[in-house]
C-alpha cells in the first residue's frame, strides 16, 4: 500500500479525540482492512464491569471507516451513513481488537463490516459484528 495513504489514515486517526480518550490505536493498515486495538479502561466499563457497548461500537465503526478510506483517492474522507451492530458476547478482557474490512468499495457508497474481539491473556473471543455503509466525501 502507498505510504502516503497509510500516513493519511494515521494523521486522520490521530485527530480523533474520541479514540485518544478511549486509548485506541491503529494496529494494522492494508488495502481494504484496518485493525484498531483499545484497552478496556475503567472509564469505558458498564455496570457489570465489562467493556461498554459504546467502546465496542466506536472502535468497530472507526475500523470499518478507515478500511473504506484505504480504497479511496488521497483527497477523500468518509463518513458513516449507517452501521448496525450485533453484540454477541460481553466484552470481557484486557483489550478489544476491531478488524474493519471492505465488502464492496465504491465511489458513492462503500459497504463495510467489522469484527470486534475481546482478548484475555492472548486468547481472543468474537464479541460483536458490525455492518454498514460509508459515504466518501471531499477531504
C-alpha positions in Angstrom: 0.0 0.0 0.0 1.2 3.6 -0.8 3.0 5.0 2.3 1.2 8.4 1.7 -2.2 6.6 2.0 -1.1 4.9 5.3 0.2 8.3 6.6 -3.1 10.0 5.7 -5.0 7.4 7.8 -2.6 7.7 10.7 -3.0 11.5 10.7 -6.8 11.3 10.5 -6.9 8.8 13.3 -4.6 10.9 15.5 -7.1 13.8 15.0 -9.9 11.8 16.6 -10.1 12.9 20.2 -12.6 10.1 21.0 -10.1 7.5 20.0 -7.5 9.2 22.2 -9.9 9.3 25.1 -10.5 5.5 24.7 -6.8 4.7 24.4 -7.3 3.2 21.0 -4.5 2.8 18.5 -4.2 1.7 14.9 -2.5 -1.7 14.9 -2.5 -2.6 11.1 -3.4 -1.0 7.8 -3.6 -2.6 4.4 -5.9 -2.0 1.4 -9.4 -2.9 2.4 -8.5 -3.8 6.0 -7.7 -1.8 9.2 -7.3 -3.1 12.7 -7.7 -0.9 15.8 -7.0 -2.0 19.4 -8.2 -0.4 22.6 -7.7 -1.3 26.3 -10.8 -1.8 28.4 -10.1 1.2 30.7 -12.0 1.7 33.9 -13.9 4.7 32.4 -15.1 2.5 29.5 -16.9 -0.2 31.5 -20.5 -0.8 32.1 -22.2 -1.5 35.4 -21.2 -5.2 35.5 -17.5 -4.5 34.8 -17.5 -5.5 31.1 -16.4 -3.2 28.3 -19.2 -0.9 27.4 -21.0 -1.5 24.1 -20.2 2.1 23.2 -16.5 1.2 23.2 -17.2 -1.8 21.1 -19.2 0.2 18.6 -16.8 3.1 18.5 -13.7 1.1 17.6 -15.7 -1.1 15.2 -17.1 1.9 13.4 -13.7 3.5 13.1 -12.0 0.4 11.9 -14.7 -0.1 9.2 -14.5 3.6 8.2 -10.7 3.6 7.8 -10.9 0.3 5.9 -13.2 2.1 3.4 -10.7 5.0 3.3 -7.9 2.7 2.1 -9.8 2.1 -1.1 -10.4 5.8 -2.0 -8.2 8.6 -3.5 -5.9 10.5 -1.2 -8.1 13.6 -1.2 -11.1 11.7 0.1 -12.6 11.3 3.5 -15.5 9.1 4.6 -18.5 9.5 7.0 -20.7 6.7 8.3 -24.1 6.7 6.6 -25.4 3.8 8.7 -23.9 1.0 10.7 -25.5 -1.9 12.6 -24.0 -3.8 15.5 -24.8 -7.3 16.7 -23.4 -7.8 20.2 -22.6 -11.5 20.6 -21.0 -11.7 24.0 -19.9 -9.5 26.9 -16.7 -7.5 26.4 -14.7 -9.4 29.0 -10.9 -9.0 28.8 -7.9 -6.7 28.8 -8.5 -5.1 25.4 -10.7 -5.1 22.3 -9.5 -5.7 18.7 -11.6 -4.3 15.9 -10.9 -5.5 12.3 -12.7 -3.5 9.7 -13.0 -4.8 6.1 -14.4 -3.5 2.9 -17.1 -5.8 1.5 -17.8 -3.7 -1.6 -15.9 -0.5 -2.5 -17.5 2.3 -4.5 -17.2 5.9 -5.5 -20.6 6.8 -3.8 -21.0 4.1 -1.2 -18.7 1.6 0.5 -20.2 -1.4 2.2 -18.1 -2.4 5.2 -18.0 -4.8 8.0 -16.1 -5.0 11.3 -15.5 -7.8 13.8 -14.6 -7.0 17.4 -12.9 -9.4 19.6 -12.1 -9.3 23.3 -8.7 -10.5 24.4 -7.8 -12.1 27.7 -4.2 -13.4 28.2 -3.7 -13.7 24.5 -6.9 -15.6 23.8 -9.5 -13.8 21.6 -13.3 -14.2 21.6 -15.6 -12.7 19.0 -18.0 -10.3 20.8 -19.5 -8.2 18.0 -20.1 -7.9 14.3 -20.9 -4.6 12.6 -22.1 -3.9 9.1 -22.7 -0.6 7.4 -22.2 1.9 4.7 -19.6 4.6 4.4 -20.0 7.6 2.2 -16.9 9.2 0.5 -16.8 13.0 1.0 -14.2 15.6 -0.2 -11.3 15.9 2.1 
